Amino acid sequence: MARQHCRYLMHAPSCFFVSLHLLLAALVATAQNAPSQVRVGVILDLTSPVGHRQRTGIQMAVEDYYAAHPTSATKVVLHFRDSAGDVIRAASAAVDLIENTQVQAIIGPPTSAEAEFVSHIGDRAHVPVLSYSATSPALSAAQMPFFVRTAANDSFQTAPVAAILGAFKWGAAVVLYEDSPYGSGILPALADALQGVGTKIMDRASLPSDADDGRIDAVLYHLMAMPTRVFVVHMLYPLAARLFLRAKKARMMSEEYVWVATDGVGGFMDRLSPEDVDAMQGVVSLQPYVEVTDDVKNFSARLRVRSRLENPSDAGVVDLTLMRLWSYDTAWAIASAVEAADVPSPAFQTPRQSTTLTDLDRLGVSATGATLLKAVLAATFDGISGKFKLVDGQLQLAAYEVVNIIGKGARTVGFWTPESGISRDLIPGSSNALKQILWPGEPPATPKGWTVSPNGRILLVAVPMKNGFKQFVDISESSTTGETKITGYSIDVFDEVMKNMPYPVSYRYVPNNASLESYDKLVDLMRDQKVDMIVGDVTITASRMAEADFTMPFTESGWSMVVTVQKDTSSTMWIFVQPLSTSLWLASLAFFFFTGFVVWVIEHRINPEFRGRPCQQFGLIFYFAFSTLVFSHKEKLESNLSRMVVIIWVFVVLILTSSYTASLTSMLTVQKLQPTVTDVRELQRHGHYIGYQEGSFIKSSLIKMGFEESKMKTYGSEDEYANALSRGSANGGVAAVFDEIPYLKLFLSQYCDGYMMVGPIYKTAGLGFVFPRDSPMTGDVSRGILTLAESEKMTKIEKAWFGEPGACRGPSSAAIGSSSNLSFQSFAGLFIITGVASSLMLLVYHLATFAYRERDELRAAEPTAGSGSVSLRKLRAWMQHYDRKDLRSPTFKTWNDESLRNGNESGNPAPSPRWMGEGSQRNGATSPFSVSVRSEMNVASSVEETPASDALDNSSEQEEEGATMTSLDITQSPSFVQSSR
């Protein structure tokens, strides 16, 4: 049959060519429909079992992607290279992949050091480098645009580490890190994060990854000598495991120690041996949180089976779950990016250079690298490790898991998220606190994070030696035993604070004479670490705080000057006006006039004592008001309203006169002593000598104020102060002594007479205890001082050394100074009361009542009030009517009745009393309100009984007697007749 077919073909050549053409066409069609291949390089450490398993996981990721996307137009082809954990071999592998294989992307290498070198090569060739394990912050997309980190940046975990330290209020910590790009890259971010929670980095210790036990022990013993007991460890697990083994042997895993490790420990728990885990008991660590889903379990199981088949010798090797998941998602991301970017066949542009020295010079530039990089950065999907999303070229984590290494593994004690910080669970509204943590040595309470004496020795406390003011610090020796005895106010305060500390403190006082030269020299001992603390009367200044830490002050702050006093021989003939201020004098005069005016207005219509010529009435207003000063007013008041005004005003006058008398007495008797100097400028202007306490900081302050150092003298005791001041600047002494307020008060309490504190008080922070920089004890002692200051114990200590407050003040404090004059503000309330009362009596009760009672007469008088506007005529009518007597008042009504009765009995007018005669004389005058006024004095006889001629005849007779008769037309008026009746 075959032979026949061959003969047929030989006889039919055209049929053969047709068949061949169909076969070629089918092959071409198949080639055109096949997905285009995209080469991707993978650099791993294939000398380790972990590298083998990661290679298998990456291969599975690519296979799973194309199984899920069978119609993909592209296909990733993986090309693996072995770096053997060496930077140079990793770089060589990258050059080989780019130059020879022409890969369009690279996955790996595993370490940060390798990834940094390879990323520079990728930037040169525009080949994206995706690393799922290079976590060092030193690697940045800003510096290397083609580097993509598909893992968490190590700097991300600085925030949860700081949150843990902040949750327990540890104020100091020591950082131990691996001396590699992985270890050192985190330090800047860690320092910022710890500073944000108030934790200071006391020291930093680095260890190379290949450090031997001797090197590790040296670092640990150095840290053991420090008071800080909180350590932050950032190392990869091989070095960290050796560190904790040595720390356990050095007994640094005991009760007082705290160890917090980054995810270089917590994320690699699967790789630690049982011995390593036992050495890490009580360590708190972090690891990125990954939810264990069914996809994770399925992938882990398949990977385990396939690894056992491909690498039987690695069957017992445990791989890190997190790195395994990140490598899987990285391969999936590159496959999806290749598909999304539709990357064509590789095309590298060869550089045009005259000479090529190395393979790096011959590297081409990928024409598709930028497109592929953009697609990778935009890739977003739900990976098996969680949400895959790149921000600034880095994978974003949703949360960190806080674990506590206990027993044979680690247990979760909390979580940290960027939104909520520390929380017990990831459930919204969960408690913002960690679960119970078992610290190294399993102490009953949380360690305080530091120790008073690292080596268990007794602390040395320096005490300043002084020549005077020994109430603060007194150093003496027993004559019998020769034992040094140290006492004083500062010592008692410090001892009392130490008794109430929450932990025992062993210390010993050591006298030091450096204070005799300068207290700055004493503080330098702390800087040079020659003493552990300084207790005494050390002033807190800015320059000293640069050398050491101070507690809060235990005395009041500030400094000033003390001068001698002299008798005040100056006198003035106008001292009687000094007790009252100008404003009070003016206000008093105004209210004197106002009160007299109110009384005159109320009494003018009803009281003949307040009537007469204008000058007499003005004089009466002033006389009546000022006579109230000595309560000598004799005018009889008829109205209850005016009596009320006078009663209130007399009360005000009583207060004013009493205060004036007391103030004037004080000025004449107390103001007898004055300071010889009142101003610092006066000292400088006259070139006086000044003094200050030896060793005090005040010397430098005085020089800054402009005093010449040649004009300064030092003194050491209260007696020397008094002696120098009493002699004066011209006789070998000083005109003023500058010192801090506590010392000046102590001096004035012993020398009560002849001295006083004057001038401004310059602010300082006061006296405090001195500790080393960043000492944890500073805060505890400050709280102890505050607690003591709020108790009665502090008052007892002060009384024991300084006596009762104010027990000896003498004239220097009670009789020195000027008595301040009285101001208007002190009596404003009295003036308001009398002003309101007088105004109410005048306006509401008197004038309102007048307007209502006389309304008919006022309306009738308006048309005859003269020319002008309506308002002017109304005002004139009111004034004219108000100036008239109120004949209905009891005063004038009684007098009219007596006059009529006397006239009816004798037929002649009765002789009027003296005040009536005076009133008659006034009727001929013009009052202040008069325009054209006629007398309204009642006649002595009834109009109804006396003819008109008799009335005219009698008028001259009455005129001679000094009595004024009213006009006939007035006496015959109906209103007058009615009034007379």
Secondary structure, DSSP 8 states (H G I E B T S, - for coil): -HHHHHHHHHH-HHHHHHHHHHHHHHHHHHHHHS-EEEEEEEEE-TTSHHHHHHHHHHHHHHHHHHHH-TT-SEEEEEEEEE-TT-HHHHHHHHHHIIIII--SEEE--SSHHHHHHHHHHHHHHT--EEESS---TT--TTT-TTEEE-S--GGGGHHHHHHHHHHTT--EEEEEEESSHHHHTTHHHHHHHHHHTT-EEEEEEEE-TT--HHHHHHHHHHHHTSSB-EEEEE--HHHHHHHHHHHHHTT-SSTT-EEEE-HHHHTTGGG--HHHHHHTTT-EEEEE-----HHHHHHHHHHHHHHHHH-GGGTT----HHHHHHHHHHHHHHHHHHHHHT--S--EE----S---STTTT--EESSHHHHHHHHHT-EEEETTEEEEEETTEE--S-EEEEEEETTEEEEEEEEETTTEEESSSSTT--SS------TT--SS---SB-S-TTS--EEEEEE--SS-TTT-EEEE-TTT--EEEESHHHHHHHHHHHTSSS---EEEEEETHHHH-HHHHHHHHHTTS-SEEEEEEE--HHHHTTSEE---SS---EEEEEEEEE-----TTGGGTTB-HHHHHHHHHHHHHHHHHHHHHHTTT-GGG-S-HHHHHHHHHHHHHHTTTT--------HHHHHHHHHHHHHHHHHHHHHHHHHHHHHHTTTEEES---HHHHHHHT--EEEETT-THHHHHHHTT--GGGEEEE-SHHHHHHHHHH-GGGTS-SEEEEEHHHHHHHHHH--SSEEEEEEEE----EEEEE-TT-THHHHHHHHHHHHHTSHHHHHHHHHHH-STTSS--HHHHSBS----B-HHHHHHHHHHHHHHHHIIIIIIIIHHHHHHTHHHHHHHSTTS-SS-HHHHHHHHHHHHHTS--TTSHHHHHHHHHHHHHHHHHSS-----HHHHHHHHHHTS--TT-SS-------SS-TTTS-HHHHHHHHHHHHHTT-----HHHHTSHHHHHHH-
